[in-house]
């Protein structure tokens, strides 16, 4: 083998190795947990779901073969899909996009019961009494953008409210005076996260070009008050902090100083 041939082969091998590395790196990136991915009802928390799901697709098949199929403009609406490269979800895992295919809240939850590994489990679809029902699913939570929701403009729209399967629970209408006209009322949609299943029917029904109401995973959108705060009037919330440690502390840069030092920060009393 002459020198030129050797160098050509070496360059080709290097290029092939680089390409292979890029493919492997891309595959690894695609298979990381994606916090904004919406999962079927009964899904474990995202990190646990990724570890438990075997990408069998049985939930997707069960969803396609469900009894309450939805036909819109002569076309059947599919909800669940298995993620492919470029879908911004771990490849082979089930997900749904509410704007084009929300969860239609099947009473028998066929996708969940089709799962052979427990990645979708009834434990994530039950109430405090242990009763399992689709109404207790926590696929996500709806959030409204007041700047683009036309109800906040004063236009009469209740599309999301009327589309919600948890009518008058997950979304309610709040009446407010329209001070701009002095004659009309705002009909403002309000989301109540404790009842919202994250099905996405509201997002699909939204009349704006880009939905003013969107579904987000609960872990991403909802905050957490922690054990330092409690609703004194709510017995259920009191139970939440019943076993909280009395030694709980909040550590911040301000915690290192006493309250008086913080209040007097920047004040020179000698001036």
C-alpha positions, 0 to 999 in steps of 0.5 A, spaced: 500 500 500 502 506 497 502 512 502 497 516 498 492 510 499 494 509 506 492 517 507 485 516 503 483 510 507 485 513 514 481 519 512 475 515 510 476 511 517 476 518 521 470 521 517 466 514 518 468 514 526 466 521 526 459 520 523 458 514 527 460 518 533 455 523 531 449 518 530 450 515 537 451 522 540 444 524 537 441 517 539 443 518 546 440 525 546 434 523 543 433 518 549 434 522 555 428 524 559 424 530 556 421 534 561 416 537 557 413 531 554 406 529 555 405 522 557 398 517 557 394 517 563 397 513 569 404 514 567 410 514 572 414 520 574 418 522 567 425 519 570 422 513 572 417 512 566 423 512 562 427 507 566 420 502 566 417 503 559 420 498 554 417 501 548 413 495 546 407 500 543 402 496 546 399 502 549 399 506 543 395 500 540 390 500 545 389 507 544 388 506 537 383 500 538 379 504 543 371 504 543 370 512 543 373 513 537 373 521 535 371 523 528 373 530 526 371 532 519 371 525 517 378 524 520 379 519 526 383 523 531 389 519 534 392 521 540 398 516 542 404 516 538 411 512 539 416 517 538 421 517 532 427 521 531 426 528 531 420 528 535 423 531 541 421 525 546 425 519 547 425 514 541 420 509 542 416 512 548 408 514 548 406 521 548 401 525 545 400 532 542 394 536 545 393 541 540 392 535 534 390 529 538 388 530 546 386 524 551 379 523 550 378 520 557 376 513 556 372 510 562 376 504 561 383 507 560 385 501 555 392 504 554 394 504 562 391 497 563 395 494 556 402 496 559 406 490 561 411 493 566 408 498 570 410 504 566 403 506 566 400 504 573 393 505 576 396 508 582 397 514 578 390 514 577 387 514 583 384 518 589 385 518 596 381 513 597 384 508 592 379 509 587 381 508 580 378 512 574 380 517 568 378 523 572 384 522 577 389 522 572 394 527 572 397 527 565 399 535 566 395 541 567 392 547 563 395 554 563 392 560 560 396 566 557 391 572 558 395 576 553 392 572 547 386 569 550 380 573 547 376 572 553 381 577 557 380 582 551 372 582 553 370 577 547 365 572 549 369 565 548 368 559 552 371 554 548 376 551 553 370 551 558 365 547 554 370 542 551 373 540 558 370 533 560 371 536 568 365 541 567 365 546 572 371 543 576 377 543 572 375 550 568 370 555 571 368 561 568 369 568 573 365 574 571 368 581 571 366 588 570 368 590 563 371 597 565 373 599 558 365 599 556 362 600 563 356 595 560 359 588 558 362 583 562 368 579 562 367 571 562 374 569 564 376 562 564 380 559 571 383 553 571 383 549 578 389 544 578 386 539 583 381 537 578 385 538 571 387 531 568 391 534 563 387 531 557 388 537 553 381 537 550 381 545 552 387 546 548 385 543 542 378 547 542 382 553 543 380 558 537 386 562 537 391 561 531 396 559 537 392 556 543 392 561 549 391 555 553 396 549 553 398 543 557 404 542 561 407 536 565 405 538 572 412 537 575 414 543 570 409 548 571 406 547 578 410 550 584 411 547 591 410 551 598 414 546 602 413 544 609 414 551 612 407 553 610 400 550 611 393 552 610 390 553 617 383 552 614 384 546 610 384 539 614 387 536 608 393 540 608 394 540 615 395 532 614 400 534 609 405 537 614 403 533 620 410 529 620 414 535 617 420 536 621 420 542 626 428 543 624 426 545 617 430 551 615 430 555 609 438 557 607 439 563 603 444 568 603 440 572 607 440 566 612 447 567 614 445 574 617 440 576 623 433 579 621 436 586 623 442 586 619 438 584 613 433 590 614 439 595 615 443 592 610 446 598 606 444 603 612 450 607 615 448 609 622 454 614 623 452 618 617 
